[in-house]
Amino acid sequence: MLDNSNCKIATADALTLLLHNQHALGAAIEEITNWLSENGVEGVADNAVGAMEILDTNAKAIADAIMRLRQS
């Protein structure tokens, strides 16, 4: 069984990977949003921008959690 310190490290490492996924998804959505905007699908592009804003907000929360785990 992992001790508390090792559990925090493992959790922070897992959250870091999720954060990297979060950034990759944001980048992909941004590319799709640009394409949609260039091709006259503004309504869908606006929805994609909303999704990116949620990803950004959640990424900040994940990053904060990672820092708290690594500092404790």
N, C-alpha and C positions, 0 to 999 in steps of 0.2 A: 504494500500500500504506500502511496506517495505521502510524504509529509506535507504540511501546510504550505511551506515555501515552494516545494516542487509543484504543488497543485496550482499555486498562483502563477508560476512561470509557465506551466503548460496552458493555463487559461489565457494568459497574456499572449502566448505564441499563437494559439488558435484564433483569438480575436484579431491579431495582426494579419493573419491570412484572410480572415473575413473582411478586414478593412481593405486589403489589396483587391479583393474581389469587388468590393463596393466601388473603388476607384475605377476598376476596369469596366464595370457596368455603366458607370457615369460617363466614361469616355465613349463607350459604344452608343449610348443613348444620345450623346451630344452629336456624334457623327450622323446618326439617323435623323435627328432633329434638323441639322443643317441641310440634309438632302430633302427632307420634307418641305422646309421653308423655300428652298430653291425651286421646288417642283409644284408650288402652289397649294400645298396642303397645310395651310396655316393653323387650322383648328386642331389637327392632330399634333402639329409641331408644338403648339401651346400646351397641350396635355403632356407631351414629352418633357417640356421645360419644367412643368410642375413635378414630374417624377424625379428629375435631376435635383430639384430643390430639396425634395424629401431625402434623396440619397446623401446630399451634402450635409443636411442636418443630422442624419443618423451617423454619418461618418465622423462628424465632430464628437458625438456622444461616445462612439466606439473608441476613438482616439483618447478621449478623456479617461475612459474606463481602463484602457491599456496602461496609461501613465500611472493611474492610481494603483493598479496591481503591481507594476514594476517598482514603484516607490515604497510599497508596503513590505 
